Amino acid sequence: AGRPSSDSCTSREYPRGDNGYSFDECATTVQNAAAALRSRYEDEHEDAPMTLTGVFHDWGVVAGLVWANRALEVEPEPSSPHRPPDRLVLLDVCAGLHPSTRTINDRSPSSTKKGGGPIRFAANWLYRIQLAMAFVLQRWGLRRISDSVGLGLNTGSRLAPLRDVDQPYIKKLRIPEWKAGRIGCLCYPYWNIIVDGLSGKFEKTWGKHWHLPMDLHRTPVLLLT
């Protein structure tokens, strides 16, 4: 959800404006798709309620968790197509625990802290800032420079968390044949996460739902990395 089509590579071609899709829009897209799927299935199988498993990867995890937590917060009717997923599968990316999460074993505060220290923190943000720069550069028309900044993560630096996995894959994509600026065009989520954080929009909108479901017994989550 939320990615422009493979043929789009300039800011003018985003359906939702110069900054691409917002995270709230991505979550709403998932919500509507899930509701349509439930409605279609349950119209055809009236005696067999649908068990819905949401599978999300990378930035899709943001949309998936925001959608799931919104639905859990609203508590729609049991027959509503907008009810939350029954379980979630997250690939490569995860969010933090909800402060009120019910767990089988007691957790001490130290057991839920993220590790890595300041070096990991700095590397994570430099990675995001570099890709956000790639997006801004292509929006300003500097598309070839934008591509160089975006690819620099996989060639000139070790910031990319999956560099050794991405590099062979990127070579197979025949990137030199892509239209200039396409790499930067796909980096709009990195720009939006920085803008939302600095403007305070994060806490007021999708950030309120950017966490694992509160009750992991009701909505179990499988993380695969």
C-alpha positions in Angstrom: 0.0 0.0 0.0 1.1 3.5 -0.7 3.7 2.9 -3.3 3.4 4.7 -6.7 3.2 2.6 -9.8 6.3 1.3 -11.4 5.9 3.8 -14.2 5.8 6.8 -11.9 9.0 8.6 -11.1 8.3 12.3 -10.8 6.5 14.2 -8.0 3.8 15.3 -10.5 2.7 11.7 -10.9 1.8 11.0 -7.2 -2.0 10.7 -6.8 -1.7 12.3 -3.4 0.5 15.3 -4.1 4.2 16.2 -4.1 5.0 14.2 -0.9 3.5 10.9 -2.0 1.1 9.1 0.3 0.8 9.8 4.0 1.0 6.9 6.4 -2.6 7.5 7.4 -3.6 7.2 3.7 -1.7 3.9 3.5 -3.4 2.5 6.5 -6.8 3.6 5.2 -6.0 1.8 1.9 -5.3 -1.4 3.8 -8.5 -1.0 5.9 -10.7 -0.6 2.8 -9.0 -3.6 1.1 -9.4 -5.8 4.1 -13.1 -4.8 4.5 -13.8 -5.5 0.8 -12.1 -8.9 1.1 -14.1 -9.8 4.2 -17.4 -8.7 2.7 -16.8 -10.7 -0.5 -15.7 -13.9 1.3 -18.5 -13.8 3.9 -21.2 -13.1 1.2 -20.1 -16.3 -0.5 -19.5 -18.3 2.8 -22.3 -17.3 5.2 -21.7 -20.2 7.5 -17.9 -19.9 7.7 -16.6 -16.6 9.3 -13.4 -15.5 7.8 -10.1 -15.7 9.6 -8.0 -12.8 8.4 -4.2 -12.8 8.6 -2.4 -9.6 7.7 1.1 -10.1 6.2 3.2 -7.0 5.9 6.7 -6.2 4.8 9.0 -3.2 5.3 7.0 0.1 5.1 3.9 -2.0 4.7 4.3 -2.9 8.4 3.5 0.7 9.3 0.3 0.7 7.4 -0.6 -2.8 8.7 -0.1 -2.0 12.4 -1.8 1.4 12.2 -4.8 -0.3 10.5 -4.9 -3.1 13.0 -4.6 -0.8 16.1 -7.2 1.6 14.8 -9.7 -1.3 14.3 -8.9 -2.7 17.8 -9.4 0.7 19.3 -12.8 1.3 17.7 -14.1 -2.2 18.5 -16.5 -2.6 15.5 -19.4 -5.1 15.6 -18.5 -8.8 15.3 -20.2 -8.9 11.9 -18.5 -5.7 10.6 -16.1 -6.1 7.7 -14.0 -3.4 9.4 -13.1 -5.6 12.4 -9.4 -6.1 13.2 -7.3 -8.9 11.8 -7.1 -12.2 13.7 -3.4 -12.3 13.5 -0.4 -10.5 12.0 2.8 -11.6 10.2 5.5 -8.9 10.0 8.5 -9.3 7.8 11.9 -7.6 8.6 10.3 -4.6 10.5 8.7 -4.4 13.9 7.3 -1.8 16.3 7.7 -1.5 20.0 5.4 -3.0 22.6 2.2 -1.2 23.7 2.8 0.1 27.3 -0.2 -2.0 28.5 0.6 -5.2 26.6 -0.5 -8.3 28.5 2.3 -10.9 28.6 2.6 -14.4 30.0 5.8 -13.6 31.9 6.6 -10.4 33.8 8.9 -8.0 32.0 11.3 -5.8 33.7 11.8 -2.3 32.1 15.3 -3.2 31.0 14.1 -6.3 29.1 12.0 -4.2 26.7 14.7 -1.6 25.8 16.2 -1.5 22.4 19.9 -2.2 22.2 22.7 -0.8 20.0 23.5 2.4 21.8 24.4 5.8 20.2 26.2 4.3 17.2 23.2 2.3 16.1 20.9 5.2 16.7 23.1 7.5 14.6 23.4 4.9 11.8 19.7 4.4 11.7 19.0 8.1 11.4 21.7 8.7 8.8 20.3 5.9 6.7 16.8 7.6 6.8 18.1 11.1 6.2 20.1 9.9 3.2 17.1 8.4 1.6 14.9 11.4 2.5 17.5 13.6 0.7 17.2 11.3 -2.4 13.5 12.0 -2.4 13.9 15.8 -2.0 16.5 16.0 -4.7 14.4 14.2 -7.3 11.5 16.5 -6.4 13.6 19.5 -7.1 14.5 18.1 -10.5 18.0 16.8 -9.6 17.1 13.3 -10.5 20.5 11.9 -11.4 22.0 13.3 -8.2 19.1 11.8 -6.3 19.8 8.4 -7.8 23.5 8.7 -6.8 22.5 9.5 -3.2 20.0 6.7 -3.0 22.4 4.1 -4.5 25.2 5.4 -2.3 23.7 3.4 0.6 24.5 0.2 -1.2 27.8 1.1 -2.8 29.7 3.8 -0.8 28.5 3.2 2.7 27.6 0.5 5.2 24.5 2.3 6.5 21.9 0.1 4.7 20.8 -2.6 7.2 20.4 -5.2 4.5 23.2 -4.1 2.2 24.6 -7.6 1.6 21.2 -8.8 0.8 20.1 -5.9 -1.3 23.2 -5.4 -3.4 22.9 -8.7 -5.5 19.2 -8.0 -5.9 19.7 -4.4 -7.1 22.2 -5.6 -9.7 19.5 -7.9 -11.2 17.1 -5.0 -11.5 19.1 -3.4 -14.3 18.9 0.0 -12.5 20.9 1.9 -15.2 17.9 1.3 -17.5 15.4 2.9 -15.0 14.1 6.3 -15.7 16.2 8.9 -13.9 14.8 9.8 -10.4 12.8 6.6 -9.9 14.9 5.5 -7.0 14.4 8.9 -5.2 10.7 8.8 -6.1 10.2 5.6 -4.1 11.9 7.1 -1.0 9.0 9.4 0.0 8.2 7.5 3.2 11.6 8.5 4.6 10.9 12.2 3.9 7.4 12.0 5.4 8.6 10.3 8.6 11.1 13.1 9.2 8.5 15.8 8.4 5.9 14.2 10.6 8.3 13.9 13.5 9.6 17.4 13.4 6.2 19.0 12.9 4.5 17.1 15.7 2.1 15.4 13.3 3.5 11.9 14.3 2.1 12.1 17.8 -1.3 13.4 16.6 -1.9 11.0 13.7 -0.5 7.6 12.8 2.1 7.7 15.6 -0.6 7.0 18.1 -1.1 3.6 16.6 2.6 2.8 15.7 3.1 -0.1 18.1 2.2 -3.8 18.4 -1.3 -4.7 19.4 -2.0 -4.2 23.1 -3.3 -7.7 23.7 -1.0 -10.2 21.9 -3.3 -13.1 23.0 -6.2 -11.6 21.1 -4.1 -10.5 18.1 -0.9 -12.7 18.0 2.1 -11.4 15.9 4.7 -13.4 14.2 7.9 -11.5 13.3 10.2 -13.0 10.6 13.6 -11.4 9.9 
